[in-house]
Amino acid sequence: MTEKAVHVSIKGRVQGVWYRGWTVDTATELGLSGWVRNRRDGSVEAVFSGSQSQIDQMIEKCRFGPHSAQVDQVLVEPAAADVEPGFRQLPTE
């Protein structure tokens, strides 16, 4: 399996709605590595590393997020694939 990584920015009503916790649970369930954090501009930022299929599934799920979220935009760009194993939540930046 070839590991790939993407950097994702999620915009909309995505803070204060358990988006980060949902992301940790969902990414872990899919077997992805990486991290997620809130940004001071109100967006959520994440890096997902895994197979292309795993990443595609996660990006699709990010377009909806948890029940209370209102996702307006998901921006995806390539990222370095040297991500630590496991998925974690980082402090706001």
C-alpha positions in Angstrom: 0.0 0.0 0.0 1.4 3.4 -1.0 1.1 6.0 1.8 -0.1 9.5 0.7 -0.8 12.6 2.7 -3.0 15.6 2.3 -3.5 18.9 4.1 -7.2 19.8 4.5 -8.8 23.1 5.5 -12.5 22.9 6.5 -14.5 26.2 6.5 -18.0 26.9 7.8 -19.5 26.4 11.2 -17.0 23.8 12.3 -15.8 25.0 15.7 -17.8 24.5 18.8 -19.7 21.6 17.2 -17.3 18.7 18.1 -15.7 18.7 14.7 -12.2 17.9 16.0 -13.4 15.0 18.2 -15.4 13.7 15.3 -12.4 13.9 13.0 -10.2 12.0 15.5 -12.8 9.2 15.8 -13.5 9.0 12.1 -9.9 9.1 11.0 -8.9 6.5 13.6 -11.8 4.3 12.4 -10.6 4.5 8.8 -7.0 3.7 9.9 -5.5 7.1 9.0 -2.6 8.8 10.6 -2.3 12.6 11.1 -3.7 15.4 13.2 -6.5 17.9 13.4 -6.7 21.4 15.1 -8.8 24.5 15.2 -7.5 27.7 13.5 -7.9 31.1 14.9 -9.8 32.2 11.8 -12.7 29.8 12.7 -11.7 27.0 10.3 -10.4 23.5 11.1 -7.2 22.2 9.7 -6.1 18.5 9.3 -3.4 16.3 7.8 -4.5 12.8 6.7 -2.0 10.1 5.8 -2.9 6.7 4.5 -4.0 5.0 1.3 -5.7 7.0 -1.4 -8.9 5.1 -0.7 -8.8 5.9 3.0 -8.0 9.6 2.3 -10.8 9.9 -0.3 -13.3 8.4 2.2 -12.2 10.8 4.9 -12.4 13.9 2.6 -15.9 12.9 1.6 -16.9 12.5 5.3 -15.3 16.0 6.1 -17.8 17.6 3.6 -20.5 16.9 6.2 -18.8 16.4 9.5 -20.7 15.8 12.7 -24.4 16.5 13.0 -24.2 20.1 14.2 -21.6 21.2 11.7 -22.3 23.4 8.6 -19.4 22.8 6.2 -19.1 25.4 3.5 -15.8 24.5 1.9 -13.2 21.7 2.1 -9.8 22.7 0.5 -7.3 19.8 -0.1 -3.7 20.0 -1.1 -0.8 17.5 -1.1 1.3 17.2 2.1 4.5 15.5 3.0 3.8 11.8 3.7 6.1 11.6 6.8 3.4 11.7 9.4 3.7 10.0 12.8 1.6 6.9 13.2 -1.8 7.4 14.9 -4.3 10.3 14.8 -4.3 13.1 17.3 -5.8 16.5 18.1 -3.4 19.4 18.3 -3.8 22.8 20.1 -5.4 25.7 18.3 -3.0 27.7 16.1 
